[in-house]
């Protein structure tokens, strides 16, 4: 990277793992464009926190399941880069936004399946495609997967299948973008104490105790654990890591 400010786009960064990643990157000197689907006040709080750390940051509304809005979003990013930094490119893309629909295979609806596919696979694929012309040569992509592509949990088949697709997509990104010096990796978080999936890992003490017992380090993850790993994958020291699935689970179900 050059001496100019490094800029990251992080989807779904108003809360949870995305928020933690954004704030960790800001602490590490990275400027931000974060997206949110709803809860604009949360996104603005993240922007304010980043600014208080001396960074330039903006929040843009985006529904990552709506492919028809991606051209407009790319135009918004192009304008922000010009007005905020005097640049035409950004350096890091973190595809983090997501949601969860739980159902056994026998009960999963087409609507629930499509909701997961639109956000976790179709959306990531085509948002990345739209932003590639704006991603600087030598840049980085980190796609968020899940530990559930390695181990199973009841009701997660459709969600995990989408994330498995993302892991394959990431390897193809690494191959096709290699000539531009762009790396692509996935981070696969294990159970983490966020509001994801209704906040069960964070709020259900009995469920959390079971997960703690299944983890080598004896506890579930915290958002800061994951944000730190993403920041590490984007640091100047990890440029030779490419096309990899990096599980950050504390050693779950070994």
C-alpha positions as CSV (number, residue, x, y, z in Angstrom):
1,X,0.0,0.0,0.0
2,X,1.1,3.6,-0.5
3,X,1.4,6.2,2.2
4,X,-2.1,7.5,1.5
5,X,-5.0,6.5,3.8
6,X,-6.2,2.9,3.5
7,X,-9.9,2.7,3.0
8,X,-12.2,-0.3,3.8
9,X,-15.7,-1.0,2.8
10,X,-17.5,-3.1,5.4
11,X,-21.1,-4.3,4.9
12,X,-23.4,-4.7,7.8
13,X,-21.1,-2.8,10.1
14,X,-23.6,-1.1,12.4
15,X,-23.6,-3.9,14.9
16,X,-22.1,-7.3,15.8
17,X,-19.0,-8.6,14.1
18,X,-19.1,-5.9,11.4
19,X,-19.1,-3.1,14.1
20,X,-16.2,-4.8,15.9
21,X,-14.3,-5.1,12.6
22,X,-14.9,-1.5,11.7
23,X,-13.7,-0.2,15.1
24,X,-10.6,-2.4,15.1
25,X,-9.7,-1.2,11.6
26,X,-10.2,2.4,12.7
27,X,-7.9,1.8,15.7
28,X,-5.3,0.4,13.2
29,X,-5.5,3.6,11.1
30,X,-7.9,2.5,8.3
31,X,-10.6,4.8,7.0
32,X,-14.1,3.5,6.6
33,X,-17.2,3.2,4.4
34,X,-19.7,1.1,6.4
35,X,-23.1,0.0,5.3
36,X,-26.3,-0.7,7.2
37,X,-29.7,-2.1,6.1
38,X,-31.6,-0.5,9.0
39,X,-30.8,1.1,12.4
40,X,-29.1,4.2,10.9
41,X,-28.5,5.5,14.4
42,X,-26.2,2.5,15.1
43,X,-24.3,3.1,11.9
44,X,-23.8,6.8,12.8
45,X,-22.5,5.8,16.3
46,X,-19.9,3.6,14.6
47,X,-18.9,6.6,12.3
48,X,-18.6,8.9,15.3
49,X,-16.4,6.4,17.1
50,X,-14.2,6.1,14.1
51,X,-13.9,9.8,13.7
52,X,-13.0,10.1,17.4
53,X,-10.1,7.8,16.6
54,X,-8.9,10.3,13.9
55,X,-10.3,8.4,10.9
56,X,-12.5,9.6,8.0
57,X,-15.7,7.5,7.9
58,X,-19.1,7.4,6.2
59,X,-22.2,5.3,6.5
60,X,-24.3,4.3,3.5
61,X,-27.7,2.5,3.6
62,X,-27.6,-0.8,1.6
63,X,-29.7,-3.9,1.5
64,X,-27.2,-6.5,0.4
65,X,-30.0,-8.8,-0.7
66,X,-31.2,-6.2,-3.3
67,X,-28.9,-6.7,-6.4
68,X,-30.9,-4.0,-8.2
69,X,-29.5,-1.3,-5.9
70,X,-25.9,-2.2,-6.3
71,X,-25.2,0.1,-9.3
72,X,-26.5,3.1,-7.2
73,X,-24.4,2.0,-4.3
74,X,-21.3,1.8,-6.5
75,X,-22.0,5.4,-7.7
76,X,-22.4,6.5,-4.0
77,X,-19.0,4.9,-3.2
78,X,-17.4,6.5,-6.2
79,X,-18.7,9.9,-5.0
80,X,-17.5,9.3,-1.4
81,X,-14.1,8.4,-2.6
82,X,-13.7,11.5,-4.6
83,X,-15.2,13.9,-2.1
84,X,-13.8,12.3,1.1
85,X,-10.4,11.3,0.0
86,X,-9.7,12.6,-3.5
87,X,-9.4,9.1,-4.7
88,X,-10.9,6.8,-7.3
89,X,-10.3,3.5,-5.5
90,X,-10.5,1.8,-2.1
91,X,-8.3,-0.9,-0.6
92,X,-10.3,-3.4,1.4
93,X,-13.7,-5.1,1.0
94,X,-15.2,-7.0,3.9
95,X,-18.4,-8.8,2.9
96,X,-19.9,-9.2,6.4
97,X,-23.6,-8.4,6.2
98,X,-25.9,-11.3,6.8
99,X,-29.0,-12.8,8.5
100,X,-30.2,-16.1,9.7
101,X,-33.2,-18.3,8.9
102,X,-33.3,-21.5,11.0
103,X,-35.2,-24.6,9.9
104,X,-34.6,-28.3,9.4
105,X,-34.2,-29.4,5.8
106,X,-37.7,-31.0,5.9
107,X,-39.2,-27.6,7.0
108,X,-37.1,-25.0,5.1
109,X,-39.4,-22.8,2.9
110,X,-38.5,-21.6,-0.5
111,X,-38.9,-18.0,0.8
112,X,-36.5,-18.6,3.7
113,X,-34.0,-20.3,1.4
114,X,-34.2,-17.4,-1.1
115,X,-33.7,-14.9,1.6
116,X,-30.5,-16.5,2.7
117,X,-29.3,-17.0,-0.9
118,X,-30.0,-13.3,-1.8
119,X,-28.0,-11.9,1.1
120,X,-25.2,-14.5,1.6
121,X,-24.4,-15.8,-1.9
122,X,-26.1,-13.8,-4.7
123,X,-25.6,-10.5,-2.9
124,X,-22.0,-11.1,-2.1
125,X,-21.2,-12.3,-5.6
126,X,-22.7,-9.4,-7.4
127,X,-21.8,-6.7,-4.9
128,X,-18.2,-7.8,-5.2
129,X,-18.5,-7.8,-9.0
130,X,-19.9,-4.2,-9.0
131,X,-17.1,-2.9,-6.7
132,X,-14.1,-4.6,-8.5
133,X,-13.5,-1.6,-10.8
134,X,-13.1,0.5,-7.6
135,X,-10.9,-1.9,-5.7
136,X,-7.3,-0.9,-5.9
137,X,-4.7,-3.2,-7.4
138,X,-2.9,-4.8,-4.4
139,X,-6.1,-4.7,-2.4
140,X,-7.7,-7.3,-0.2
141,X,-11.1,-9.0,0.0
142,X,-12.4,-10.8,3.2
143,X,-15.6,-12.7,2.9
144,X,-17.3,-13.8,6.2
145,X,-18.2,-17.5,6.2
146,X,-19.1,-19.6,9.3
147,X,-17.8,-22.5,11.4
148,X,-20.9,-24.3,10.3
149,X,-19.3,-25.2,7.0
150,X,-17.0,-27.5,9.0
151,X,-19.3,-28.7,11.8
152,X,-23.1,-29.0,11.9
153,X,-25.9,-27.5,14.0
154,X,-29.6,-28.3,13.8
155,X,-31.5,-26.0,11.5
156,X,-28.5,-24.4,9.8
157,X,-28.3,-26.4,6.5
158,X,-29.4,-23.7,4.2
159,X,-27.3,-21.0,5.9
160,X,-24.2,-23.2,5.9
161,X,-24.8,-24.1,2.3
162,X,-24.7,-20.5,1.2
163,X,-21.5,-19.9,3.2
164,X,-20.0,-23.0,1.6
165,X,-20.7,-21.4,-1.7
166,X,-18.9,-18.2,-0.5
167,X,-15.8,-20.2,0.4
168,X,-15.7,-21.6,-3.2
169,X,-16.4,-18.2,-4.6
170,X,-13.5,-16.7,-2.6
171,X,-11.0,-19.2,-4.1
172,X,-12.1,-18.2,-7.6
173,X,-11.8,-14.5,-6.7
174,X,-8.2,-15.2,-5.5
175,X,-7.4,-16.9,-8.8
176,X,-9.0,-14.4,-11.1
177,X,-7.8,-11.3,-9.2
178,X,-4.3,-12.6,-8.7
179,X,-2.9,-10.7,-11.7
180,X,-4.0,-7.5,-10.0
181,X,-2.2,-8.4,-6.8
182,X,-5.6,-8.7,-4.9
183,X,-5.9,-11.4,-2.3
184,X,-9.2,-13.0,-1.2
185,X,-9.8,-15.0,1.9
186,X,-12.7,-16.1,4.1
187,X,-13.0,-15.9,7.8
188,X,-15.2,-18.5,9.4
189,X,-16.3,-17.4,12.9
190,X,-17.4,-20.0,15.4
191,X,-20.2,-19.2,18.0
192,X,-20.0,-15.6,19.0
193,X,-21.9,-13.5,21.6
194,X,-23.8,-11.1,19.3
195,X,-27.4,-10.5,18.4
196,X,-27.1,-12.8,15.4
197,X,-29.8,-15.5,15.2
198,X,-31.8,-13.8,17.9
199,X,-28.8,-13.4,20.3
200,X,-29.0,-17.0,21.6
201,X,-25.2,-17.4,22.0
202,X,-25.1,-14.1,23.9
203,X,-28.2,-14.3,26.0
204,X,-29.1,-18.0,26.7
205,X,-26.8,-19.0,29.5
206,X,-27.5,-22.7,29.3
207,X,-26.9,-22.7,25.5
208,X,-23.7,-20.7,26.0
209,X,-22.5,-23.1,28.7
210,X,-22.8,-26.0,26.2
211,X,-20.9,-24.1,23.6
212,X,-18.2,-23.2,26.1
213,X,-17.7,-26.8,26.9
214,X,-17.2,-27.6,23.2
215,X,-14.4,-25.0,22.7
216,X,-10.8,-25.7,23.4
217,X,-10.4,-22.2,25.0
218,X,-13.4,-22.8,27.2
219,X,-15.6,-19.9,26.0
220,X,-17.5,-18.6,23.0
221,X,-16.2,-15.8,20.9
222,X,-16.7,-12.1,21.5
223,X,-17.1,-9.6,18.6
224,X,-13.6,-8.2,19.3
225,X,-12.1,-11.7,18.7
226,X,-13.4,-11.7,15.2
227,X,-12.7,-8.0,14.4
228,X,-9.1,-8.6,15.4
229,X,-8.7,-11.5,13.0
230,X,-10.2,-9.6,10.1
231,X,-7.8,-6.7,10.8
232,X,-4.9,-9.1,10.9
233,X,-5.9,-10.5,7.4
234,X,-5.8,-6.9,6.1
235,X,-2.5,-6.0,7.7
236,X,0.7,-5.5,5.8
237,X,2.1,-8.7,7.4
238,X,-0.4,-11.1,5.9
239,X,-0.3,-10.4,2.2
240,X,0.9,-13.9,1.4
241,X,-2.2,-15.5,2.8
242,X,-4.5,-16.0,-0.2
243,X,-7.5,-18.2,-1.1
244,X,-7.7,-19.6,2.5
245,X,-10.5,-20.4,4.9
246,X,-9.4,-19.0,8.3
247,X,-11.6,-20.4,11.1
248,X,-11.7,-18.2,14.2
249,X,-13.6,-20.3,16.7
250,X,-11.3,-20.8,19.6
251,X,-11.0,-24.4,18.7
252,X,-14.7,-25.5,18.5
253,X,-15.6,-29.1,18.2
254,X,-12.1,-30.4,17.7
